[in-house]
Amino acid sequence: MGVLKLHGHPYSGATLRVLSVLHEKGLEFEFVPIDLATGEHKKEHFLSLNPFGQVPAFEDGEIKMFESRAITQYLAHAYADRGTELLFKETKKMAEMSVWAEVEAQKFDPPAFKVVFELILKPMIGGGAADEATVAEQQAALSKVLDVYEARLAGSSYLSGDSFGLADAHHQPLAAFDSRPYVSRWAADILSRPAWVNALAQQSNAP
Ligand SMILES: N[C@@H](CCC(=O)N[C@@H](CS)C(=O)NCC(=O)O)C(=O)O
């Protein structure tokens, strides 16, 4: 393992996901800002790190990776003995956490991202007003997903199980407060973690 480098943008949720895990693990790393506004992520030097031209990309010496969730899994595995334990060795706990990590990527992220895109990102990047029909459709889909979360979190402190884990960390970029009591308790808990607060602090250095 060598020098850790995270190439990304501090307003990118996927970049923030990796930053949070780097802080949970207490790892030293270099943050390499990628200027999305000038299309730096579509230029050759960045495409050699991620051929899909999206942030983040990551290097640990010889190891080069992209896809935020793959990077966090790598960090949790390679630095298992550092900082917060994010992957569980016990088979049953691991099985449960894998389910919720997958739920985040497949069921939660798509509608949550579309809602945030329409309401926040689109106006920010000059894309005009939110499309009301899209917002309503995606909010309805997200609401059904969060009903399942509420039932899970009524019986378990975290989605990952009885302690904070990778499945919970993956939600931080889009974990908005919600009216459901257990979901809102959980969201407030994971968003108050020092590692997440530190990840957000990277935004004050944004170009
Ligand atoms: N599944 C990827 C998603 C990466 C992604 O969507 N990155 C966005 C920023 S959050 C990006 O680079 N957008 C610019 C583009 O697609 O051109 C991951 O988790 O790393």
The ligand as an ORCA input file, in Angstrom:
! r2SCAN-3c Opt
* xyz 0 1
  N     -21.392      5.285     -9.655
  C     -20.374      6.321     -9.644
  C     -21.056      7.646     -9.905
  C     -20.069      8.737    -10.175
  C     -20.769     10.011    -10.536
  O     -21.985     10.048    -10.872
  N     -20.012     11.103    -10.502
  C     -20.565     12.385    -10.856
  C     -20.410     13.373     -9.705
  S     -21.290     12.802     -8.268
  C     -19.809     12.954    -12.067
  O     -18.617     12.763    -12.209
  N     -20.556     13.649    -12.916
  C     -20.002     14.258    -14.085
  C     -20.307     13.487    -15.335
  O     -20.953     12.419    -15.276
  O     -19.936     13.984    -16.387
  C     -19.667      6.325     -8.279
  O     -20.319      5.974     -7.284
  O     -18.482      6.640     -8.224
*
